[in-house]
Amino acid sequence: MRWRSAILVFPLAFLVLFFYFPLTSILKEGLWENGFTLRYILQVLSNSYHRRVIFFTFWQALASTLLTLFLGFPGAYIFAKYEFPGKGILKAILTVPFVMPSIMVALGFILLFGRVGIITQILGRDLGILYSWKAIILAHAFYNFPVVVRMVSSLWQRINPHYEEAAISLGARGFTLFRKVTLPMLMPAIFASSMLTFVFCFLSFSIPLILGGYQYATIEVDIFTSIMTLLDFKTGAALAIIQIFLSLIFMYLYLKSLDLYAKAEKQKVFREPIHLTFKKLISVRGLLIIFYSLVVFLFILSPLLAVIYHSFTYGGSFTLEWYRRVFSPEYNPIFGANSITAIRNSLLFGFSAVILSTFLALSIAYIMYRWRFKGKNFFDAIVMLPLASSAITLGLGYIRAFHKPPLEFLGTWYLIVFAHTIIAYPFVLRSVSTSLKKINPNLKEAAMSLGVNELGAFLKVELPLAFGGIIVGAIFAFAMSIAELGATYMIYRPEYTTITIAIYRFLGSRQLGPASAMSVLLILVSTIAFIVIERTGEEIW
């Protein structure tokens, strides 16, 4: 059928041109010089600085994962076991890190832990957190511990209580019961959330760049420095190849762990949570829940509140000076464009990426879960490979692939959109795929038995049922686009400055006030855009 060919050709052509071709350019840059060579890979591995960077990337990702588990596991227990006043608010707060750009988190940490930061002033001394490995690990834990809370609590709720009851009848109690019965059943969620956290921290860019500096550089920062500062494309490509190889291994482990998690989560048994009233909260158990809730509240909201507070204050007094500077022409040269242009660009790139990534994800999800063909596992692998790539690696690939005719796209606005689409679409695909897998295939068969063709059954039956997942994916795509810094910074021109780049430019010139004001504008623009996406979806359906 022609429509089947069209559905198959579009995603493959897009991925080949805007992911695999740039990836091939990186491989050629790092592995080819008058023939195949490992010279540049060996130079990187023999250099003590680069070896230290690779080791630190591993180390900080592992430490960040362990801290994330330490912070998230008690929350998973509380959410799975108890129902209490304010639980809905706490759940809503846990969504903040998912939509908060990393550059804003970095700014929030600077305002909290800097030499004149809020916490530094309250304590009367510098804790030595900023511009160190401690800041990187704390910021990564901020981003990822909600992942642990949600994944582990979701599976914990599904553990059949009969297993625990049987163990108790045999004499198991307390920690022994947890270690021998509950913990093994939670391992799929623990492993999956840990691997996802590790991958995110391993490929992190903005946090190590801003909060760690070059002393605590990761592979991402090393690639960025080699390309953008030293103009050493061979070393940058060699580092990117090493990173791709390692991230593929980690991504494979994550996808395997995700399969185990998905199978475990299919359990239909939901344990009834213990209801805690206000009176019952006045107990040791209740006070611990209150304490943890306050820690979560402060840990998640303090960077955001610090940015908002700083944007409206100067010397302890209320002011709008920082907002005046953001929109003042005398400060616009800091980032090469005016603020209105930056906002317009962010919206243009964000909504364009939403449309493209959603269409791409829908096409791929339909092929993956509704077609039967040979080589399906291979197809799954090639369409999911962008998940193992980083923004900096993608930016390097675009620089090498699209700088000369006939594909001279470098510096165009639509190349930025394509980069954002490649970065966002795997997450949209996951959201859409999850929705499609939950739909009973008998519904499509029933529609086709009434005379509707396969495409019509998908559009009229399955697509409306999966629309909730599509909207969630669209919101994620916009959030990732508007927060993207690495690839955009490497391929943009000043006239295509985004809000995120403007914030980074302000930070680079130590203009923390305007950076805070610009961050608040980013919050407002993001919030309005999320509402528009959700409302538009409701009106369409």
C-alpha positions as MATLAB code, in Angstrom:
seq = 'MRWRSAILVFPLAFLVLFFYFPLTSILKEGLWENGFTLRYILQVLSNSYHRRVIFFTFWQALASTLLTLFLGFPGAYIFAKYEFPGKGILKAILTVPFVMPSIMVALGFILLFGRVGIITQILGRDLGILYSWKAIILAHAFYNFPVVVRMVSSLWQRINPHYEEAAISLGARGFTLFRKVTLPMLMPAIFASSMLTFVFCFLSFSIPLILGGYQYATIEVDIFTSIMTLLDFKTGAALAIIQIFLSLIFMYLYLKSLDLYAKAEKQKVFREPIHLTFKKLISVRGLLIIFYSLVVFLFILSPLLAVIYHSFTYGGSFTLEWYRRVFSPEYNPIFGANSITAIRNSLLFGFSAVILSTFLALSIAYIMYRWRFKGKNFFDAIVMLPLASSAITLGLGYIRAFHKPPLEFLGTWYLIVFAHTIIAYPFVLRSVSTSLKKINPNLKEAAMSLGVNELGAFLKVELPLAFGGIIVGAIFAFAMSIAELGATYMIYRPEYTTITIAIYRFLGSRQLGPASAMSVLLILVSTIAFIVIERTGEEIW';
ca = [
       0.000    0.000    0.000;
       1.220    3.522   -0.827;
       0.340    4.946    2.579;
       2.409    2.216    4.242;
       5.411    3.141    2.086;
       4.954    6.815    2.975;
       4.803    6.057    6.695;
       7.987    3.973    6.448;
       9.950    6.322    4.193;
       9.479    9.552    6.186;
      11.003    8.494    9.522;
      13.820    6.541    7.877;
      14.704    9.417    5.522;
      14.622   11.943    8.375;
      16.799    9.801   10.645;
      19.282    8.995    7.859;
      19.712   12.647    6.879;
      19.670   14.338   10.273;
      21.114   11.671   12.543;
      22.996    8.898   10.749;
      24.668   11.127    8.172;
      26.036   13.504   10.872;
      27.045   10.450   12.940;
      28.946    9.077    9.930;
      30.678   12.454    9.571;
      31.940   12.183   13.165;
      33.196    8.643   12.573;
      34.992    9.785    9.427;
      36.537   12.752   11.244;
      37.844   10.633   14.121;
      38.696    7.373   12.331;
      39.812    8.383    8.850;
      42.962   10.095    7.597;
      44.240    8.761    4.285;
      42.628    5.509    5.380;
      41.274    3.992    8.565;
      43.200    5.031   11.675;
      42.926    4.779   15.462;
      45.538    7.511   15.905;
      43.230   10.123   17.400;
      41.416    7.655   19.646;
      44.773    6.463   21.018;
      45.962   10.063   21.451;
      42.917   10.805   23.585;
      43.308    7.651   25.658;
      47.034    8.265   26.189;
      46.500   11.871   27.312;
      46.321   12.161   31.119;
      43.828   15.051   31.022;
      41.382   13.235   28.753;
      41.723   10.037   30.809;
      40.924   12.023   33.938;
      37.874   13.526   32.208;
      36.601   10.072   31.156;
      37.132    8.708   34.676;
      35.394   11.714   36.260;
      32.427   11.320   33.875;
      31.998    7.738   35.097;
      32.549    8.686   38.715;
      30.153   11.625   38.872;
      27.439    9.646   37.036;
      27.783    6.780   39.522;
      27.860    9.097   42.556;
      24.873   11.053   41.225;
      22.945    7.798   40.728;
      23.678    6.608   44.274;
      22.614    9.961   45.789;
      19.500    9.933   43.629;
      18.572    6.469   44.927;
      19.264    7.567   48.496;
      16.922   10.565   48.131;
      14.271    8.859   46.031;
      13.832    5.496   47.749;
      12.149    6.849   50.927;
       9.797    8.854   48.710;
       8.933    5.747   46.704;
       8.072    3.923   49.940;
       5.894    6.793   51.180;
       4.031    7.185   47.882;
       3.438    3.441   47.553;
       2.380    2.747   51.134;
       0.463    5.800   52.321;
      -2.334    8.156   51.393;
      -2.087   11.433   53.298;
      -3.177   15.098   53.103;
      -1.012   17.016   50.628;
       0.103   13.943   48.661;
      -1.335   15.395   45.443;
       0.578   18.651   45.950;
       3.790   16.720   46.600;
       3.250   14.715   43.409;
       2.770   17.947   41.460;
       6.001   19.375   42.915;
       7.842   16.260   41.735;
       7.055   17.218   38.117;
       9.001   20.511   38.419;
      12.448   19.029   37.563;
      11.056   17.457   34.382;
      10.202   20.850   32.894;
      12.869   23.031   34.545;
      15.748   23.788   32.140;
      19.141   22.685   33.432;
      20.574   26.158   32.955;
      17.972   27.490   35.401;
      18.940   24.824   37.920;
      22.577   25.882   37.533;
      21.622   29.531   38.061;
      19.542   28.585   41.112;
      22.519   26.759   42.640;
      24.755   29.779   41.996;
      22.238   32.043   43.754;
      21.949   29.602   46.679;
      25.547   28.492   47.189;
      27.635   31.303   45.667;
      29.871   33.527   47.796;
      26.975   35.956   48.278;
      24.315   33.244   47.863;
      21.247   32.943   50.048;
      22.369   29.816   51.938;
      25.923   31.156   52.244;
      24.593   34.337   53.869;
      22.250   32.419   56.188;
      25.039   30.116   57.408;
      27.654   32.857   57.434;
      30.208   30.780   55.527;
      30.879   29.309   52.112;
      30.165   25.554   52.034;
      32.460   25.061   49.057;
      29.697   23.468   46.993;
      29.724   25.751   43.972;
      32.152   25.023   41.121;
      32.952   21.575   42.472;
      31.939   17.952   42.017;
      29.496   18.407   44.919;
      27.418   20.932   42.956;
      27.295   18.626   39.926;
      26.110   15.635   41.962;
      23.517   17.669   43.885;
      22.114   19.176   40.683;
      21.922   15.773   38.995;
      20.122   14.342   42.028;
      17.692   17.279   41.841;
      16.830   16.335   38.266;
      16.603   12.588   38.619;
      15.300   11.604   42.043;
      11.656   12.119   40.928;
      12.359    9.387   38.333;
      13.284    6.970   41.126;
      10.259    7.991   43.197;
       7.810    7.464   40.342;
       9.213    4.227   38.898;
       9.907    2.448   42.194;
       6.636    3.552   43.854;
       4.667    2.453   40.773;
       6.056   -1.080   41.025;
       5.890   -1.123   44.832;
       2.134   -0.517   44.635;
       1.821   -3.603   42.427;
       3.629   -6.064   44.696;
       1.125   -8.717   45.655;
       0.710   -8.452   49.461;
       0.151  -12.236   49.640;
       3.898  -12.787   49.130;
       4.720  -10.680   52.163;
       1.931  -12.291   54.183;
       3.294  -15.762   53.346;
       6.800  -14.671   54.394;
       5.470  -13.234   57.663;
       3.691  -16.516   58.411;
       7.089  -18.228   58.040;
       8.688  -15.879   60.554;
      10.118  -13.094   58.382;
       9.892   -9.655   60.003;
      11.166   -6.128   59.552;
      14.350   -5.709   57.509;
      14.592   -9.462   56.837;
      11.151   -9.371   55.202;
      12.174   -6.359   53.111;
      15.576   -7.817   52.104;
      14.371  -11.301   51.158;
      10.903  -10.612   49.707;
      10.198   -6.957   48.888;
      13.610   -5.843   47.626;
      14.046   -8.626   45.017;
      10.609   -7.777   43.615;
      11.561   -4.082   43.433;
      14.868   -4.707   41.656;
      13.484   -4.233   38.086;
      12.331   -0.702   39.010;
      15.500    0.087   40.981;
      17.745   -1.099   38.154;
      15.739    0.659   35.412;
      15.555    3.994   37.259;
      19.255    3.735   38.189;
      20.316    3.067   34.594;
      18.169    5.940   33.298;
      19.676    8.263   35.918;
      23.198    7.080   35.079;
      22.682    7.689   31.346;
      21.275   11.185   31.943;
      24.189   12.074   34.241;
      26.772   10.529   31.897;
      25.492   12.630   28.966;
      24.836   15.788   31.005;
      26.288   19.028   29.620;
      24.924   22.272   31.078;
      25.265   21.256   34.730;
      28.959   20.210   34.563;
      29.808   23.151   32.280;
      28.329   25.834   34.557;
      28.630   24.323   38.036;
      31.825   22.312   37.591;
      33.868   24.425   35.257;
      36.788   23.026   33.304;
      38.396   21.580   36.440;
      35.486   19.134   36.730;
      34.811   18.685   33.024;
      32.915   15.677   31.692;
      33.310   14.111   28.239;
      30.525   16.379   26.979;
      32.333   19.508   28.201;
      35.640   18.184   26.822;
      34.101   17.703   23.356;
      32.567   21.172   23.524;
      35.883   22.760   24.553;
      37.849   20.900   21.878;
      35.463   22.053   19.136;
      34.305   25.524   20.182;
      37.401   26.817   21.991;
      40.406   24.925   20.608;
      38.897   24.249   17.146;
      40.396   20.748   17.371;
      37.848   18.712   15.434;
      39.937   15.529   15.389;
      40.182   15.359   19.181;
      36.522   16.352   19.544;
      35.475   13.606   17.114;
      37.641   11.016   18.891;
      36.090   11.946   22.243;
      32.617   11.785   20.686;
      33.303    8.289   19.310;
      34.451    7.093   22.746;
      31.350    8.620   24.314;
      29.023    7.069   21.720;
      30.582    3.623   22.284;
      30.154    3.876   26.054;
      26.665    5.368   25.939;
      25.513    2.592   23.589;
      26.541    0.030   26.209;
      24.712    1.926   28.961;
      21.656    2.476   26.786;
      21.518   -1.238   25.943;
      21.554   -2.054   29.660;
      18.854    0.552   30.275;
      16.570   -0.821   27.551;
      17.020   -4.360   28.890;
      16.199   -3.161   32.395;
      13.186   -1.324   30.998;
      11.873   -4.578   29.504;
      12.128   -6.257   32.920;
      10.426   -3.261   34.531;
       7.594   -3.290   31.975;
       6.974   -7.008   32.590;
       6.969   -6.522   36.360;
       4.623   -3.548   36.096;
       2.009   -5.637   34.257;
       0.869   -7.029   37.604;
      -2.727   -5.996   38.132;
      -2.708   -6.190   41.922;
      -2.802   -2.761   43.531;
      -2.312   -2.731   47.277;
      -4.609   -0.437   49.228;
      -2.558    2.415   50.711;
      -2.709    3.174   54.420;
      -4.775    6.298   54.941;
      -3.228    8.823   57.301;
      -5.427   11.625   58.624;
      -4.072   14.816   60.182;
      -4.362   13.161   63.612;
      -2.395   10.091   62.515;
       0.323   12.332   61.103;
       1.145   13.341   64.690;
       3.195   10.186   65.243;
       6.749    9.062   64.562;
       5.718    7.664   61.177;
       3.705   10.773   60.296;
       6.443   13.164   61.413;
       8.963   11.329   59.232;
       6.610   11.725   56.245;
       6.213   15.435   57.017;
       9.993   15.833   57.351;
      10.638   14.082   54.022;
       7.923   16.168   52.329;
       9.569   19.370   53.580;
      12.972   18.182   52.351;
      11.503   17.445   48.906;
       9.690   20.786   48.896;
      12.848   22.744   49.743;
      15.172   20.675   47.563;
      13.031   21.047   44.446;
      11.604   24.532   44.857;
      14.546   26.359   46.452;
      16.517   26.830   43.168;
      13.336   28.012   41.407;
      12.358   30.354   44.251;
      15.923   31.702   44.448;
      15.817   32.641   40.747;
      12.403   34.333   41.065;
      13.438   36.190   44.248;
      16.697   37.410   42.729;
      14.954   38.651   39.578;
      12.907   41.128   41.655;
      15.521   42.304   44.168;
      18.593   44.515   44.183;
      20.478   45.083   47.423;
      17.593   43.511   49.339;
      14.988   45.887   47.866;
      12.253   45.238   45.322;
      13.165   46.332   41.791;
      12.335   45.785   38.143;
      15.809   46.886   37.054;
      16.831   43.434   35.879;
      13.795   43.203   33.612;
      14.557   46.684   32.254;
      18.067   45.527   31.405;
      16.772   42.382   29.707;
      14.723   44.500   27.317;
      17.238   47.342   27.055;
      19.176   47.640   23.742;
      22.416   48.427   25.623;
      22.431   44.897   27.112;
      21.164   43.016   24.064;
      24.639   42.784   22.428;
      25.608   40.418   25.279;
      23.769   37.657   23.454;
      23.587   39.089   19.938;
      19.829   39.694   19.667;
      17.046   41.415   21.567;
      14.911   39.591   24.114;
      11.742   39.641   22.012;
      13.644   37.882   19.223;
      14.970   35.306   21.688;
      11.449   34.567   22.951;
      10.098   34.372   19.400;
      12.896   31.996   18.360;
      12.333   29.727   21.358;
       8.622   29.480   20.580;
       9.263   28.890   16.875;
      11.803   26.148   17.509;
       9.732   24.641   20.323;
       6.427   24.319   18.471;
       8.165   23.213   15.252;
       9.983   20.487   17.196;
       6.678   19.424   18.796;
       5.004   18.993   15.413;
       7.937   17.184   13.795;
       8.843   14.939   16.730;
       5.196   13.970   17.328;
       4.668   13.065   13.677;
       7.973   11.170   13.635;
       7.162    9.324   16.879;
       3.645    8.429   15.704;
       4.975    7.013   12.425;
       7.655    4.938   14.148;
       5.353    3.768   16.955;
       2.760    2.649   14.410;
       5.394    0.678   12.486;
       6.895   -0.864   15.645;
       3.685   -1.947   17.331;
       1.196   -2.482   14.530;
       3.219   -4.068   11.711;
       4.654   -7.554   11.482;
       7.781   -7.841    9.339;
      11.215   -9.447    9.282;
      14.026   -7.458   10.817;
      11.771   -5.724   13.329;
      14.408   -5.927   16.061;
      16.922   -4.262   13.750;
      14.396   -1.534   12.937;
      13.784   -0.979   16.658;
      17.514   -0.580   17.206;
      18.141    1.951   14.439;
      15.200    4.173   15.366;
      16.123    4.180   19.068;
      19.839    4.908   18.571;
      19.407    8.708   18.932;
      18.545    8.028   22.585;
      22.203    7.050   23.113;
      23.524   10.215   21.483;
      24.122   13.543   23.199;
      23.329   17.087   22.130;
      27.017   18.006   21.882;
      27.759   14.980   19.691;
      24.799   15.892   17.484;
      26.019   19.495   17.235;
      29.494   18.299   16.202;
      27.944   16.017   13.582;
      25.916   18.895   12.142;
      29.007   21.125   11.953;
      30.887   18.483    9.945;
      27.944   17.308    7.797;
      26.155   20.515    6.852;
      28.889   23.135    6.327;
      29.239   22.832    2.552;
      27.069   22.308   -0.579;
      24.845   20.564   -1.448;
      23.760   20.335    2.216;
      24.866   23.744    3.438;
      22.313   24.009    6.273;
      24.649   25.273    9.005;
      23.423   28.543   10.490;
      19.801   28.108    9.356;
      16.865   28.143   11.751;
      15.427   24.902   10.410;
      18.634   22.970   11.195;
      18.123   23.986   14.841;
      14.566   22.635   14.621;
      15.821   19.349   13.175;
      18.400   19.059   15.986;
      15.703   19.670   18.617;
      13.489   17.085   16.912;
      16.200   14.395   16.988;
      16.865   15.131   20.663;
      13.194   15.120   21.686;
      11.581   12.440   19.551;
      12.846    9.335   21.468;
      11.031   10.612   24.567;
       7.893   11.377   22.564;
       8.162    7.893   21.047;
       8.282    6.328   24.494;
       5.178    8.220   25.596;
       3.233    7.423   22.408;
       4.358    3.776   22.390;
       3.246    3.281   25.981;
      -0.227    4.554   25.069;
      -0.473    2.386   21.952;
       0.614   -0.770   23.789;
      -2.204   -0.307   26.298;
      -4.865   -0.326   23.565;
      -6.603   -3.647   23.066;
      -5.851   -4.804   19.462;
      -9.351   -6.290   19.297;
     -10.697   -2.744   18.952;
      -8.848   -2.266   15.665;
      -9.978   -5.653   14.424;
     -13.580   -4.807   15.323;
     -13.374   -1.545   13.370;
     -11.870   -3.309   10.346;
     -14.620   -5.939   10.469;
     -17.080   -3.070   10.001;
     -15.419   -2.037    6.734;
     -12.754    0.435    7.847;
      -9.259   -0.117    6.403;
      -6.154   -0.449    8.597;
      -5.194    3.231    8.398;
      -8.762    4.332    9.059;
      -8.975    2.077   12.113;
      -5.779    3.632   13.464;
      -6.945    7.213   12.855;
     -10.510    6.768   14.087;
     -10.067    4.259   16.929;
      -6.513    3.921   18.178;
      -5.264    7.489   17.744;
      -8.008    9.075   19.916;
      -7.358    6.469   22.633;
      -3.632    7.219   22.546;
      -4.082   10.976   22.523;
      -3.269   11.398   26.206;
       0.179    9.915   25.600;
       0.624   12.106   22.528;
      -0.076   15.265   24.552;
       2.356   14.176   27.273;
       4.972   13.528   24.581;
       4.310   16.917   22.976;
       4.795   18.694   26.307;
       8.049   16.805   26.864;
       9.204   17.739   23.341;
       8.527   21.425   23.940;
      10.226   21.327   27.350;
      13.326   19.688   25.864;
      13.420   22.089   22.920;
      13.070   25.262   24.951;
      15.704   24.040   27.447;
      18.219   22.824   24.842;
      21.616   24.523   24.954;
      24.457   22.285   23.717;
      23.581   21.550   20.075;
      21.894   24.934   19.592;
      24.930   26.844   20.854;
      27.192   24.978   18.426;
      25.149   25.623   15.260;
      23.209   28.873   15.801;
      23.742   32.381   14.483;
      23.152   35.473   16.707;
      19.818   36.212   15.028;
      18.612   32.760   16.142;
      19.447   33.254   19.810;
      17.069   31.422   22.144;
      16.096   32.265   25.722;
      18.411   29.530   27.004;
      21.394   30.885   25.076;
      20.581   34.400   26.320;
      20.624   33.145   29.925;
      23.962   31.393   29.296;
      25.389   34.591   27.796;
      24.255   36.615   30.805;
      25.799   34.023   33.133;
      29.050   34.109   31.172;
      29.275   37.869   31.678;
      28.340   37.511   35.400;
      25.059   39.371   34.893;
      23.096   37.260   37.395;
      20.224   39.749   37.716;
      19.324   39.800   34.003;
      19.939   36.029   33.864;
      17.356   35.581   36.640;
      14.866   37.873   34.897;
      15.336   36.005   31.625;
      14.824   32.717   33.480;
      11.517   33.944   34.903;
      10.450   34.875   31.369;
      11.389   31.340   30.330;
       9.155   29.950   33.088;
       6.235   32.120   31.916;
       6.723   31.258   28.235;
       6.988   27.527   29.042;
       3.910   27.542   31.268;
       1.789   29.343   28.672;
       3.040   27.018   25.928;
       2.216   23.899   27.987;
      -1.314   25.200   28.574;
      -1.735   25.982   24.857;
      -0.553   22.478   23.870;
      -2.924   20.827   26.335;
      -5.918   23.026   25.464;
      -5.308   22.621   21.723;
      -5.349   18.854   22.188;
      -8.638   19.044   24.064;
     -10.226   21.203   21.342;
      -9.041   18.910   18.518;
     -10.539   15.833   20.164;
];
